[in-house]
Amino acid sequence: MREVSPRKVLSVVYNEKEVAIGGPDYCCKNQTGLSIQAEPELCFSLHIQKKQALTRAVIVGSFRQCSSARPQRKISICVLSLPLGDSPVSTRRSEEEKMGWMTRFLAAVSFLAVGILFSPETFGQNSDNGGSSVFSVSIKLAHLLSFATAWGIGLWVTFIGGIIMFNNLPRHQFGNLQSKMFPAYFSTVSACGAISIAAFAYLHPWKTASSAERFQVGFLLSSFAFNLTNLFVFTPMTIEMMRKRHKVEREENIGEEVGWSKNREAAKTNPKLAAMNKKFGMIHGLSSLANIMSFGSLAMHSWYLAGKIQL
């Protein structure tokens, strides 16, 4: 076995059952029985995502040249790395992230408590509209906060965050990140939509509601339906197709660049990749359309709320 310099580390992404990176020249079967393809580098660091913490494992294996155009030969390597398991650094980082979320949550609750304490209703003073019961104000607050959360997340993910990430991250990294982010995004927006609908329907019962209020219930229900469709139909289909296309792209040694240029060039000579691009574009287009329709429905409701606010 040959010990190699850690400066020549090539990251190998481990995703549950598959280990694969770009480069058709060499293949390897390590001690875990996982087949990988790699460039002829001498050192590999296998990053395993376990319990939300990135850890490292030792890889000791024999690399065999896979290309039929070249004579077969083997290269024995030994990778120096950390043992399998949660490292102290990753464990400490996870604890710090939990503390950070707890701090932000407590800060938000504290600001809400201060707002309630110093509101006119708390001290028995009536507002301009004749005052409201504490329960009614709580329902209005639930509706407003849920709507604002769904609107803010939708605005950021659709028009700001996604564009920035696509223009700055390697395409496969961007896709893997989106595959984790979008299920959480649609779940959160759907939950906020359900709360908004329930609160608005309670404040404006259908039998006594005006036509404008009934239209708002329709807009909220439309947004909720589009998000559920994305969550349970389009997003799983998009993620599955993305992973299949990533596998084909790794065989073409592309995917680590920013943008679509190499994918389009490879698709001209690879009919399989071209077909996958077409199918992925269709599914992703339907998902994007549903997302825009949901955001548009929320935009219509925002106009209604703006007309009701007294500043």
N, C-alpha and C positions, 0 to 999 in steps of 0.2 A: 504494500500500500504506500501511496505517496501523499505526504501532507503538503497541502497547497496554501498559497498565500491568501489570507482573507480579503485582500484588496481586489481579487478577481472573482468576487461573488456575483452570481447571476440568480436573481430571485425566481423561484418556481412557485406558482400559485397553487395551493391545495384547496380544492373546492369539494368537500364531502367525499366523493368517490373518484374523482379524476385529478390527475396531475399532468399538466401539459403546458409547454411553452413553445415559442417559435423555433423553427429549424428542423428540417427533415434529415439532416446528415447523420445524427447519432440517436440511438435509443438505449434505454436502460431499464433494467428491472431491479429495484432495490430490495432491501430486506422485507419490506411490507408487501411486496408483490405488485406494486403499482408501476405501471409502464409509463415512461415519460419520453419525450423527444426534446433534444437540446442542441444548442450550438456546441462546437468543440471547446468549450471552456473547461477548466480543470476544477472549478469549485462551485458548488451549488448550495444554496441555503433554502431549505424547505420551510416556508411559513405556513403554519397550520392555525386556522382560526378555531379556537376551542374556548367555549364559555366566554365569548366576546373579548378574548385576550389573544393577541398575536404571540405565539410561542415559536420556538425553533426545535428542530429534531436533527439528529445525526443521520446522515445518509452515507452508507458504505455500499458501493455497488460496482458493477462492471459495465462500462459503456461499450456498445458494439456499433460499428459503422453500418448503417442501414442501406445506404445507397448501393444499388446493384451495379452501378457503373464503376465502383471502386472496390479494391480487394477488401475482404473482411479483416478487421483487426479489433483488438480489445484494448481498452485503457482502464486500468484499475485506479480508483481514486479513493481518498478518504476525506470527508468533509468535517472540519472542525467547527462545532457549533454547540449550542446549549442543549441539555437533555430535554426530552419531550415532557411537557407539563407547563404550568403557569409560572412564568418567571417572576421574581420579586418586582422588577420594574413594571411589567404589565399589570401585576396585581395592584401595585401602588397607584398606577395611572387610573385603573378602573375605580378605585376607591376615591380618588380625587375628582373624577367625573361625577360620581354619585353625590359627593358633597357639593359640587358646583350646581347640580340640578336642584338639590335640596335648598341651597341658599337662594337661588332665584325664585323658587316656588314660595318660600317663606317671605321673601321681599314682596312678591306680588300679593300675597294674602294680607300682609301688613298694610300695604297701600289701600287695598280694598276696605279693610277694617277702619282705617282713618277716614276714608270717604264716607262710609256709612255713619261713623260717629259724628261727623260734622255736617251731615245733610240736614236740611230743615225739618224733615219728618221726625228725625231722632229727638229733637227738642220740642215737638208738638206744634211746630210752625207749619202752616199750610203753604203749598206752592201756588203759583199763579193759576193753575188749572183746578184749584179746589182741593188739592191734596189727594193722596192715594194711600191705601192700606200698605202695611209693610209687605204682606204677601204679594200684592199686585206689583209693587216696585221690584220685589225679588224676581218675579216672573219676567218683567221687562228687562231687568239686568241680565238674566240668563239668556234671553233672546238676543240682546244687543251684543253681549260678549261672544256668544257662539257665532253670530253672524260676522262680527268683526274678525274673529279668528279665522273663519273659513275664507273670508275675503282677502285678508292679509297673506295667508299661506298661498292661496291661489295666485295672487298678484306676483309674489316673489318667485314661486316655482315656475310659473308659466312664462313670465316676461323678463325676469332678471337672473335668478340663480342658475337656471338650466342653460341659458345662453352663455353665461360667464364660464361655467364648467366645460361646456362643449368646446369653447374657443381656447381653453387653456390646458385641458387634461388629455392624455393619450386616449384614443377612442375606446379601447377595451376597459381601461380604468373608469372612464366616464360611464360606459354601459353597465359595468358591475355596480357602480355607485347608484345609478338610477334604478337598478333592479332591487336594491335595498330601500331606496328612498320613496319610490312611488307607491308601494303597498302601504307604507306608513302615512304618506300624504293623503291618499284616497280614504284610508280608514279614519284619519283625523277629521277630514272635511265632511265625511259622511256622518260621523258622530255629532259634529257641530250642526250639521244640517238637520238631523233628527231632533236635537234640542230646540233649534230655532222654530221648526214646524210645530212642535208640541206647544211651545210657549205662545207662539202667535195664534194658534188655533184656540188656545185657552182664553186668550185676551179678546179674541174676535170669533165667537161661535158662528158656525156657518149659517144658522137660521136667521140670526140678527145682523150678520155682517153686510156691509155695503158691497157694491160690485167691485170697487177698487180693492177692498180688503180680500175679497175672494180671488181676485187676480194675483194678489201677493202670495196667497196660499198656493196657487198654481205655480208661480215662479219658484217658490221654495221647494215644492214637491218635484219640479222638473230638475232642479239642481241636484237634489238628493238622488233621484233616479239615475241621472247621468253619472254621478260619482259611484253608485253601486255597480252600474254596468262596467265602468272602468275597473273597479276593484276586483270583481269576480269573473269578468269575461275577457276584456281586452288586455289588461295588465299581465295576467298569467300567460296568455298567448304570445304577447310581445316578448316577455322574458324567455320563454322557451325557444322562440325563433332566434332571439339574440344569441343565446348560448350555442345553438347549432351553427349559426353563422360565424361566431367566434372560433369554433373548432376548425371550420374550413379556412378561415383567414389565417390561423396559426400555421396551417400547412403551406400557405402562400407567403409566410414570413411578413405579414402585415398586421396592423392593429395597434401597434405601439406608437404610431404617429398621431399628431393632432389634425383633425379634419378628415375629409372623405377622399382626398386625391388618390391615394394608393389603392383604396378599395375600388374606385371606378376604373382605374387602369387594369387591375387584376380581373375585374368582372368582364372585361372585353375578351379575355382569352379563357375564362373559366365559366362555362354555362351554368354549372351548379351554383356558384356564387352569385351569378346574375339572377338566377331564379329566386334564390334566397333574398337577395336585395329587393326584388319586386314584391315578394310576399311580405317581407318585414315592413316595407314602405306602406303597403295597404293596411296592415294591422295597426301599425303605429299611427297612420293617418286617421283611422277611425277613433283610436284612443285620444288623439289630439283634438279631434272634432268634438268628441263628447266632453272633454275637459273645457274647451272654449265655450260650448253651449252651457255648461254648468256655471262657468264664470260670468257669462252674459246674463243668466237668470239672476245671479246674485247682484249684478250691476243694476238690473231693473229694480230690485228690492232696495238697493241703496238710494236710488232716486226717491222712492216712496218715503223712506226713513228721513231723508234730508228735508222733505217737505213738512215733516211732523216735528222737527226739532225747533225749539225756541231758544235763540241765543241772545 
